[in-house]
Amino acid sequence: MYFLLSPAKNLNEKRDFTPKIYSQPPLLEEAEILMNDVRPLAPQQIAELMHVSDKIALLNVERNQQWQTPFTTDNNAKQALFMFNGDVYEGIDAYGRSDEEISYIHNHVRILSGLYGILRPLDLIQPYRLEMGTPLKNSRGKNLYEFWGNRVTERLNYTLECSEDGIVVNLASQEYFKVLQPAQLNARIITPVFKDAKGDGAYKIISFYAKRARGLMVRYAAQNAVEDVEQLKQFDLEGYAFNEAASTESEWVFLRRHEA
């Protein structure tokens, strides 16, 4: 069983404590090719392409210029699980996990990435910003989906050869999941959906809560060393509960109601 996650825009670049164990991104050579397409972009081009402020555009030009291989912990590289700093990763709370839980996460989670394709949690990455949906013209096409083609799918299939149950728990956003060709994946795909309601209101997906819940599910799996996907139906962190009536075989719905 493998969990799929999206990366985060916000990064924690501090040289704080992280595990001494690390690995290299499996598609790093592909990332180098893509970075050669990204590096020549001027700040104004990045601002327009990514719809970001001039300040953020300039920061990412600097990141692109500094990006170089090989990756080591001495040259501004850091494990992906500890570099990403968005709502999903706050839900995981990597710094609060035990060594055993970090090992579980590394062995059961894969992170989809616009620049790196697919990452293991302890793969070293250097700071970047390149969302999968960015319409970047590159050496292989007009966007990142064309750049990656079936390479990410093939890599995930290679990973799934080590899986006993062939299950992928899709906790990635649609923007990132689109880089995969589901029909070519040798896996059963289960997509958890998290819905919240306030008072007597209807249940609906609220982005901030849903992103955090994705991370919480990974935390729950790590804390309980989950190996059977059916155990995820017991997920109950921060008040969520599985609702069988609202679920299907491939879409598992978890509900939470807040007091008015």
Secondary structure, 3 states (H helix, E strand, C coil): CEEEECCCCCECCCCCCCCCCCECCCCHHHHHHHHHHHCCCCHHHHHHHHCCCHHHHHHHHHHHHHCCCCCCCCCCCEEHHHHECCHHHHHHCHHHCCHHHHHHHHHHEEEEECCCEEECCCEEECCCCCCCCCCCCECCECCHHHHHCCHHHHHHHHHHCCCCCCEEEECCCHHHHCCCCHHHCCCEEEEEEEEEEECCCCCECCHHHHHHHHHHHHHHHHHCCCCCHHHHHHCCHHHCEECCCCCCCCEEEEEEEECC
